[in-house]
Amino acid sequence: MFKAESYVGYKLCWPGDLVVNSLWAWGRGLGVSKHHGIVSSAYGVYRLRPGLEDYAGFIHHLVRSSPFHWELQVRSKGIWISRLQLTDDAFLSAPFPLPPPADQAAIVRFLDHMDRHIRRYVSARRRLIALLGEQKAAVIRRTVTCGLDTAANLKPSGVEWMGDLPAHWSVPRIKTVCRVDTGHTPSRKVAAYWEDCTIPWFTLADVHQLRGDCRTYVFETSECVSELGIANSSARTLPAGTVILSRTASVGFSGT
């Protein structure tokens, strides 16, 4: 995303080196490298002692496992979880289970095999979900533009994307069948408008979430506004089932 102005203080990294981001170790920001390159000064580079190079694959799986994730959290220091830092001494004093060479090699082969198997399964599921999404969209389009009666007489709608419609259907303008409400956000400078409140406040981020999980209705919002904020702005409360339209995002329906 950006290029450093200088690489002074950066560290060399070789295949088989364990690279740890001291500020993100608690969030699995670590692993054994497969490449030769450089890393920033925020990272620690740890090299296995002679004779233990074959353990690189095992250690990669170990340090990224759930049990060791907990070990990294309790050894990192800080007030907030997002600001925890792992020092070299704290990391190097962590206990490592060290199985015999034959056992660790078998563990790595098994985990690599399962990883490939699960990745293929996930990839196949994603392709299936994409196909089902296309089928769903086609069913919705066919139903909302032609209805359930497949034998109904059709007529040109006069709208390119609609195509032909059942002959007994009408094509009114949206403004003739609904009321459009707009408003402005209550002042963000007044804390009383946004604290200890329960009225859901829909934002662009709430509408965007429809793209992530293909939901039709928005039941939760990231923010709430107070009755005082509504009273001191042009915003208005709307009933459940209201169509939410953002000029720059998706369309959804309010479930609250």
N, C-alpha and C positions, 0 to 999 in steps of 0.2 A: 504493500500500500504506500510505502514511502522508502526512500533510499537514504541511508545514513550519510552525513556529510564527511565523516571520518570513521575509519575502522580501528582507530587507536583504542586499545583496551579490549578488543574482541579476542576470542579464543579459537584455536584450531580444534577441529573435531574430526575423528577418524572412525571408520566403520568398527562397530563393537564398543564404542564409547557410550557410557550412560550420560545423557544430557538432561539436566534438571533446571527448570525455571524456578528460582527460589521464591518468587512471588505467586506462582501458580502451581506449585507442587501439590497443594491440597486439592486442586481441581484436575488432577492427572496431567499436569503440564510437564511430563517427563517421559523418557523412553530411551531405548538403546538405538543409536543411529545406525543406518545402513549406508550412509554416505560420508564422503570426505568434504569438509567445508569449514565455515566459520559460524560462530554464534556470538550474540551480543554479551556484554559484560554482565547482564542480568541473569545469565545462565551459569551453572556450574557444570564442568566436564569431568567425569570420573572414569578412569581407565582401570580395567581389571588387572590384577596382579598376574605375573607370568605363571602359566600353568592353569589359569582359570578362564582363559579366553573362550573355551567352548561353552561356558555358562552364560554367555551373552543373551541367547534366546530365552533361556529360563528366567534370567533376571528381568528381562523386558516384560514378560508376562507377570512376574511377581510384583514389580513395583507399580503396575497398573491394575492390580487386582483389588477387589473390594476390601479384604482384610488389611492390606498394606495401605490402602487409601486412608483408613482410620488411623493407622500409625503415623502417616504424614500429617494428618490434621492435628493430632495431639502434640506432635513435636514442633509444629509451626507456631510462631508467636505473633500476637497482634490482638487488637480490640475487636475489629470487624472481620467476618469470614472472608470478605473480598480483599482484605489488606493483610492477611497472614503471610509471614515470611519464614522460610526454612533456612536455617544457617547450616554451614558445612559441618560443624561439630554435631549439631542435632541430627543431621542426616546420617553421618558416619557412625554414630553410636546406636543406630537402629538395628535390631536383630534381624538376621537373614537366615531362613531355613536353607540348608545346603545339602541336598541329597547326593548320593554317590553319582559319578558320571553316567553310568548306565541308566539310572532312574531319571535323572534330569533330561537326558536325551530322549527317553521315551515320553516324558511329560510334554516336551516341546513338540515332538512329532504328533502326539495326540491333539494338543491344542491347535496346532497349525491345520491339521486335518479338519477338526471341528469348525475352525474359523472359516475355512474355504467352503465347507458344507453349508454353514449358516448364511454366509454371504450369498451363495447361489440361491438359497431358499428365499432370502429377503429380496434379491433381485427379481426372482420369478414372481413373488407376491406383488412387488411394485408394478411390474408389467401388467399383472392381472387387475390390480386396482385401477391402473390407467385405462385399461380396456373397459372395465365396468363403469368408470366415470364417463367414457365416451358413449356407452350404451345408455346410461342414465340420461345424459344430455339429449341424446336422440329421442328417447321416449318422452321426455318432458317437452321437447320442441314439437313433436308430432301431436301430443295430447293437447297442449295449450293452443295450437293453431288449427287443429282439425277435429278435436273432441274425441269422444269414445266411440261414436258411431262411424265405423269404417265404411259403411255403405251410403253415407249421406252425400247428397248432391253438393258439389263444390262450385265456388265462384271466385273470380280474381279479387283479391283484397285491395289491389291498387298500391300495396306497399311491398317493396321488393323482398325484404327479409321474411315477410309473412307468407308469401306465396298465395296459394288458394285456400279459401276458408269455406266452411259449411254455408250453404246458400241462405240459411235462416239467421246467420250471425250478423251483427252490426259491427262497425269499426269507428267508434267515437274517439275523440281526442281525450287524452288522459285528464286534462283540466276539467272536462265535463262530468267525470265520474269520481273525482276526489278533490279534496281541498289541500292546497300546498301551504305548509307552515314553515316559516323561516324565523331565525332569531339570531341574537348575538350572545357571545359568551359573557357571563358575569365577570366583573373585574377580578383578575387574578391577584390584584394588590390588596384586596379585602379578605383577610383570613377567615372571617366569619361566614363568608359565602361557601367555603370549601372544607371547613372543619366540622366534625360531629354532625354530619348530614347523612341522609338516607335516600335522597332522590337520585336514581341512576342518571349519569351524565354520559351520553354517547360521544365518543371521539373518533377520529380517523382510525386510530389503532384498533378500536373495537370492531369497526367494519372490516378492516383488513384481516382480522382473524378468521373471517369466513373462508378465505383462500387456503388457510392452513389445514383445516379439518373438514371442509366441505359442509359446514353446518348451514342451515337455512335461517335459523333464528338466533338472535343475540340475547342471551339470558343474563349475562354478567357484564358489568362495565368496570374499567380500571379506576374510575373516579365517580364521586357523588357530589351533588350540589345541595345547598340548603334552601329552604323555602324563602329565606331572606334574600338569597342570591337571585332566585327566580323573580321575586317581587321587585328587585332593583335592576332589572334588565329586560330586554325584549324577548327573552327566552320564555317558552311555555311548556308545561307538562303535557304529554301526549299519551293516549291509551295504548295498552298492549295490542300488538297486531299492526301497529303503524309501520308503513314502509319507510325504511331509512335509506336515503340516497345521498351519497357524497359525490360531489362533482369530480373528484379525483380518485375515487376508490370504488369498491364493489357496492352492490345493492343487497340489503338484508332486511329482515323483519324483526321488530322489537318483540321480545318475549316477555318483557316486564313493563 
